[in-house]
Amino acid sequence: MLLISALTLGISFLSFGEPTDETLMELTSVRANHKKVRVTFKQPMDKVFISILDAEGDIVVKTKYKTKEPVTVPYDLSALPAGDYQVKVETEEEIAVFDIETTEKKEIVKPLLAYGKLKDRNTITLLVVGLEQPGVSVDIYNQFNQKIKSEYIDQPEGFSKNYKFLNRNADQIYFHLRDSQGRSKYVYPKQQ
């Protein structure tokens, strides 16, 4: 009985060292997000080569890895043009090829943050915040859409300014703002 238990235990230890039945393609995943590429291995790799090829089949990057545990290998292709690439993963026994496409990351344009409040019957407080570059042109219009004043304010990050209007009701005034990045906004003052 003791001999059978020892043999069973020995066979179970040997079975852990057996190679897996999964192919290299099944053990590897490749993901591209804009120009960042991630190659993930689900199990340790004894000796593996990773190559990235451009649309013409020329090697852009080739690296060799030996891992003792599952791993993700990142690649930054931001220095290369967006387009179609292939990731080639090679071991001594197998080759797996993955087609990927890299894209340009679209910049998110933040809106111009500007607010107007009626301070009193003849005064409007204009607040502009979050400027990435100094410089805002301010055009002021009356209720007939006629420009009554223009100015350029060259303040970094933002500003707050009170505008007084003699012989005019401030609630009939609105602003058109344009910053140095080309963003624009209409501001219609509101009651406090």
Secondary structure as UniProt FT lines:
FT   HELIX           2..16
FT   HELIX           24..27
FT   STRAND          28..33
FT   TURN            34..35
FT   STRAND          36..41
FT   STRAND          48..53
FT   TURN            55..56
FT   STRAND          59..65
FT   STRAND          71..76
FT   TURN            78..79
FT   STRAND          83..90
FT   STRAND          95..102
FT   STRAND          113..120
FT   TURN            121..122
FT   STRAND          123..129
FT   STRAND          136..141
FT   TURN            143..144
FT   STRAND          147..153
FT   STRAND          159..164
FT   TURN            166..167
FT   HELIX           170..172
FT   STRAND          174..179
FT   TURN            180..181
FT   STRAND          184..187
FT   STRAND          190..191
//
